[in-house]
Amino acid sequence: MTPLVRKLAAENGVDLATVKGTGVGGRIRKQDVTAAAEAAKAAAPAPAAAPAAAKKAPALEVSPSAARPSRCPASARSSATTW
């Protein structure tokens, strides 16, 4: 396989181990990599739609204790208040 084939595979995210070469002696050619990249792009949009719906923001849950005022000891209060 040529450096061009390796570069194309890297740019398109093609795993060369999964590509069947059509060149002499089973050599992987540029056309093999571009065909594999196009096949991957054609298969990718269908599953990509499902995760987009899954990214919906989860509902916030507020515990009952969060709604109550905290019970801070007097020593933790600001010293700015005078009695």
N, C-alpha and C positions, 0 to 999 in steps of 0.2 A: 504494500500500500504506500502511496506517495504522501509527502508532507501536506500537500493540498487536501487530500482525503482526510487526514488526521485533523487539520485545521477546520474543515467544514463540519466534521463530526463534533468537534468541541464547541463550535459556535452554535450548532443546532441541537446540542444535547443528545446526540445519537451515540448509543453504546455500540462500538464496532464489533463486539463479540456477538451481537444479535443480528448483524447484517450478513446476508449471504452474498458473496461476491459473484459477479457475472463475468468477470474478466478471465483472461487466460489462467488456467490452473486455479480458479476460484478466487482470484485476486479481486479485492474490493475497489471499485471504481467510483469516480465522482458521481456518476448517475445513480449508483447504488445508495450512496449516502443521501443525496437529494430526495430520492424516492422514499427512503426510510424516514427522513425528516418530514416530508409531506404527509406520510401515513400517520406519524405521531401527532401532527397538528390536526389532522382530520378526526382523530380519536379523542383528542384532548378537550374540545369544547363541550361535549356531552357531560362528562363527569365534572367539569369545572362549574357548571350551573348549580349543582347540589351544594358544594361548600359555600357558595355565596349566600345561600339562604341560611346556612348554619351559622354564619357570622352575625346573626341578629343579636343585639345586645340583650343580655340576660336581665330578667326583672330584678329589681333591687328588693332585698328583704330587710325590713327594719325590725329588730328585736324589741319586745316590750320594754326592756331595761334601758334602751337608748332613748326612749321618750321621757323617762323620769329625770329630774335634775340630779346631779351627782351629790353625794354626801361627803363633802370634803371636811376633814378635821379643821378646826379653827387655826391650827398652826400652819396649815397650807394656804390659808387665805392671804390676800395681799395685806401688807402692813400699812397701806395708805389709809385704811378706814380707821377712824378714831371713835371711841365710844364715850 
